[in-house]
């Protein structure tokens, strides 16, 4: 899967197009060529039709704050060389000394400003945090609590500065990478060669859909305890209600 070739092809109608998306894209571009890609933020303003392709640049990382809504008949995949494009529900690498503070060198806090934070993953999975429902239960290294009112995360690490000890700290805050939920049919959608990680619910959620193809995708570190209320999520792929093939 990690070394799979790209398989998506554009439709043959005259109006079919391929949209290229890159980490360093420019929203003044139209995205119609590899040399003029757009950013992922502009994607929602592009009108897509069945047979179109949306391709993300390999080797790039796309940190998304809101779900992407797939369009019927459209293929979502990769272009270029290198690792699969990464769609991450963690808005940044939090291994940054400037954003953490502490009063006792045991409990460290960082302001996220998001509605929830379901998981904390260190060094791409070498270690993982343990969510606690209350602040008072932070007693062991790796325990964390998210104050959903103040939108502040508290992490217990005794005499260990998070950003000095770890090279990578990913905190899941976005619900899903792709979601089309409701009565609108989304048929014949294709997903190929995408990497999706660090989402609070899962990688994708589709409903009222026929003929979905998901190939060569990497999905990991999805779900966790949501909103501290005991509900645990983590479906990588959820096909929900009235689905076929």
NORKAZI-V556617 format. One record per residue. N is the residue number from 1. PHI is phi in whole degrees, 0 to 359 (none if undefined). D_CENTER is the distance of its C-alpha to the mean C-alpha in Angstrom with 2 decimals. Layout:
n = <N:N>
phi = <PHI:PHI>
d_center = <D_CENTER:D_CENTER>
This chain:
n = <1:2:3:4:5:6:7:8:9:10:11:12:13:14:15:16:17:18:19:20:21:22:23:24:25:26:27:28:29:30:31:32:33:34:35:36:37:38:39:40:41:42:43:44:45:46:47:48:49:50:51:52:53:54:55:56:57:58:59:60:61:62:63:64:65:66:67:68:69:70:71:72:73:74:75:76:77:78:79:80:81:82:83:84:85:86:87:88:89:90:91:92:93:94:95:96:97:98:99:100:101:102:103:104:105:106:107:108:109:110:111:112:113:114:115:116:117:118:119:120:121:122:123:124:125:126:127:128:129:130:131:132:133:134:135:136:137:138:139:140:141:142:143:144:145:146:147:148:149:150:151:152:153:154:155:156:157:158:159:160:161:162:163:164:165:166:167:168:169:170:171:172:173:174:175:176:177:178:179:180:181:182:183:184:185:186:187:188:189:190:191:192:193:194:195:196:197:198:199:200:201:202:203:204:205:206:207:208:209:210:211:212:213:214:215:216:217:218:219:220:221:222:223:224:225:226:227:228:229:230:231:232:233:234:235:236:237:238:239:240:241:242:243:244:245>
phi = <none:297:250:294:283:287:242:285:231:287:294:260:289:299:270:292:216:243:253:258:238:226:300:256:295:234:284:277:280:261:75:272:214:298:278:226:283:258:274:293:291:278:302:293:267:270:279:247:232:304:101:283:236:240:241:259:289:297:84:267:242:243:265:247:263:224:299:263:258:292:249:305:81:263:256:241:204:233:217:93:239:105:294:302:297:260:256:241:270:258:284:193:278:273:279:227:301:288:257:259:221:207:248:225:59:236:252:251:230:217:273:257:76:251:292:200:215:268:202:233:239:256:48:56:110:296:209:220:282:237:286:242:284:224:297:293:271:279:230:237:305:98:295:220:226:247:277:286:276:280:60:236:259:246:233:270:215:291:62:233:285:306:282:274:271:248:277:221:229:250:239:285:230:268:295:213:283:234:206:225:236:138:269:281:290:228:259:59:270:235:234:214:58:246:251:233:217:64:244:288:256:177:279:207:219:232:213:51:222:237:59:268:239:234:229:59:265:251:226:197:52:242:91:119:283:259:62:64:256:92:284:248:244:150:288:297:237:240:253:239:74:51:239:222:55>
d_center = <18.72:17.72:20.59:20.63:21.94:20.35:21.98:21.18:24.14:24.78:27.15:30.82:31.55:32.70:29.99:27.07:24.92:22.07:19.62:18.38:15.35:15.37:14.10:17.73:18.42:20.96:20.90:24.62:24.05:23.94:21.47:24.10:24.57:22.88:25.00:23.83:20.04:18.29:15.26:12.10:13.60:16.66:15.23:15.81:19.43:20.17:22.21:21.36:23.85:24.17:24.49:22.25:19.50:16.33:15.81:13.40:15.34:15.42:15.20:13.02:9.85:7.87:6.51:6.00:8.12:8.83:8.11:9.61:12.93:14.29:18.00:20.67:22.00:19.34:17.79:14.34:14.58:15.42:18.48:20.38:20.87:19.12:15.95:13.32:11.00:7.79:4.52:3.09:3.23:6.62:8.71:11.14:13.03:15.25:18.02:20.13:23.64:24.02:21.63:22.93:26.30:28.62:32.11:33.07:31.02:29.63:27.14:24.73:22.90:20.21:19.58:16.01:17.04:14.27:15.33:14.15:12.84:12.79:12.69:13.70:13.44:16.08:16.61:13.79:15.38:19.01:19.13:17.29:18.22:20.05:19.53:22.90:23.92:26.33:26.90:30.15:28.55:27.08:29.62:28.07:25.96:22.24:22.83:20.72:21.18:19.26:21.69:20.09:23.12:23.29:19.50:20.37:19.15:22.07:21.95:25.11:26.04:29.82:31.08:27.85:26.03:22.27:21.76:24.99:24.42:20.83:19.45:15.78:14.49:10.84:10.62:8.08:8.79:6.61:7.90:6.12:4.70:8.51:11.39:15.08:17.10:20.81:23.90:22.91:23.10:20.40:22.25:22.15:18.48:17.51:14.35:15.25:14.28:10.51:8.56:5.30:5.17:5.63:5.17:8.77:9.92:8.44:6.82:9.44:12.58:15.61:19.22:22.56:21.66:23.74:23.26:19.57:19.06:16.11:17.28:16.60:12.87:11.58:9.48:9.87:9.86:8.84:10.98:13.86:16.54:15.65:17.90:20.25:22.20:22.10:19.70:17.52:14.50:12.69:13.25:11.11:12.85:14.82:17.56:19.37:22.91:25.20:23.48:25.39:24.98>
